[in-house]
Amino acid sequence: MVQVFLDAVAIRFYRGIGGEMQRIGPFSAINFFVGANNAGLHRHARPRDLLCRE
């Protein structure tokens, strides 16, 4: 498995986002779960949220 570490994410021209670049970051510790639509990735969100409460 390849590990990829992102410093930030930048997007423009996506749905309601205009032509000006919108940047999210810098990241510290964050996990992305990426998969096809209807792949069931949402099932990880609820247990993770319950475990990570402060």
Secondary structure, 3 states (H helix, E strand, C coil): CCCCCCCCEEECCCCCCCCCCEEECCCCCCCCCCCCCCCCHHHHHHHHHHHCCC
